[in-house]
Amino acid sequence: MRLLVATIVTWAALALAGSVSAQEVAGDHALGNPKAPVTIIEYASVACPYCANFNATVMPELKAKYIDTGKVRYIYRPMMTGKQDVATAGHLLAQCAGKDKFFKVVDAIMRSQGEMDQGGPPEQYVNARPVLLGIAQSAGLSEDQFNTCVSNPKGIQALNDINDQALKAGVDATPTFFVNGKKMEQPQTISDFDNAIQPLLK
């Protein structure tokens, strides 16, 4: 759990600073070339259906076209939108899984929203615990490690603090994207990202 503790400290420091960095900071989870000319920051939640839709429909092409080719550095920052306890547990789980598995776990949780939603009202995720536990075990965590991870009080507080500061900084919905520090206006397709990214590559 050392990685979780280190990230908690970083998130707490950002929250105390009273602002959200538009640049990569220690503790961020990122993909792509660190020296890429374009940096995209996504504020998202694993309990947000719109985030899951972006993850399934746009992210694969964005990754293949820009991130994997070294043109874009992509940073993911967690928000607690949607069912807050599920969002919190999901992000803590991704963190506990380890740096090399973080994005794999986030992807798995987002793709499992339908399964988590079975047996109850829409977007209440009443089946979340067994689904998250299954993802945790697939990532190599035991049930005891999973329970400890998702109930970590310092981790929960750090997520809540950074969420509050992001809201104060203008992140009013998820997913929200910043391209080289400029907020995008409700991007929905890869063409929207093309329009934001291409001028910065010239």
Residue pairs with C-beta under 8 A, 6 or more apart in sequence:
1 96
1 148
1 149
1 152
3 95
3 96
3 98
3 99
4 92
4 95
4 96
4 149
4 152
4 155
5 154
6 27
7 27
7 95
7 158
8 152
8 154
8 155
8 158
9 27
10 25
10 26
10 27
11 27
11 158
11 159
11 161
11 162
12 154
12 157
12 158
12 161
14 20
14 21
14 25
14 162
14 165
15 158
15 161
15 162
15 164
15 165
16 161
18 165
18 168
19 165
19 169
20 77
20 162
20 165
20 166
20 169
20 171
22 41
22 178
22 181
23 39
23 181
24 30
24 34
24 39
24 73
24 75
28 75
28 76
28 77
29 75
29 76
29 99
29 102
29 103
30 73
30 74
30 75
30 76
31 63
31 67
31 73
31 74
31 103
32 66
32 67
32 68
32 70
32 71
32 72
32 73
32 74
33 70
33 71
33 72
33 73
34 73
35 73
36 70
36 71
36 72
36 73
37 71
37 200
37 201
38 66
38 71
38 72
38 73
38 179
38 180
38 197
38 200
38 201
39 72
39 73
39 74
39 75
39 179
39 180
39 181
40 62
40 72
40 73
40 74
40 75
40 177
40 178
40 179
40 193
40 197
41 75
41 77
41 177
41 178
42 74
42 75
42 76
42 77
42 175
42 176
42 177
43 77
43 78
43 79
43 166
43 171
43 174
43 175
43 176
43 177
44 51
44 54
44 55
44 76
44 77
44 78
44 79
44 174
44 175
44 176
45 51
45 78
45 79
45 80
45 81
45 82
45 87
45 91
45 174
46 52
46 78
46 82
46 86
46 87
46 90
46 91
46 94
46 106
46 109
46 110
47 80
47 81
47 82
47 83
47 84
47 86
47 87
47 90
47 113
47 123
47 125
48 79
48 81
48 82
48 87
48 174
48 175
49 82
49 113
49 123
50 174
50 175
51 81
51 110
51 174
51 175
52 110
52 111
52 113
54 175
55 106
55 107
55 110
55 111
56 110
56 111
58 187
58 188
58 189
58 190
58 193
61 190
62 72
62 74
62 190
62 193
63 74
65 190
66 72
66 193
66 197
67 73
67 74
71 197
71 201
72 197
76 103
76 106
77 162
77 166
78 87
78 91
78 159
78 162
78 163
79 87
79 163
79 166
79 171
79 174
79 176
80 87
80 88
80 91
80 159
80 160
80 163
81 87
81 173
81 174
82 123
82 174
83 123
83 124
83 125
83 128
86 116
86 125
86 128
86 132
88 150
88 156
88 159
88 160
89 128
89 132
89 150
90 106
90 109
90 132
91 106
91 159
92 149
92 150
92 152
92 155
92 156
92 159
93 105
93 109
93 132
93 135
93 136
93 139
93 141
93 146
93 149
93 150
94 101
94 102
94 103
94 105
94 106
94 109
95 102
95 149
95 155
96 136
96 141
96 145
96 146
96 149
97 104
97 105
97 136
97 139
97 140
97 141
98 139
101 139
101 140
104 139
105 135
105 139
108 135
108 138
109 131
109 132
109 135
112 131
112 135
113 125
115 127
115 131
116 125
116 126
116 127
116 128
116 131
116 132
117 123
117 124
117 125
117 126
117 127
118 126
118 127
119 126
119 127
120 126
120 127
132 146
132 150
133 143
133 146
136 143
136 145
136 146
136 149
137 143
137 146
141 149
149 155
170 183
176 183
176 184
177 183
177 184
177 187
178 184
179 193
179 196
179 197
179 200
180 200
182 196
184 192
184 193
184 196
187 193
187 196
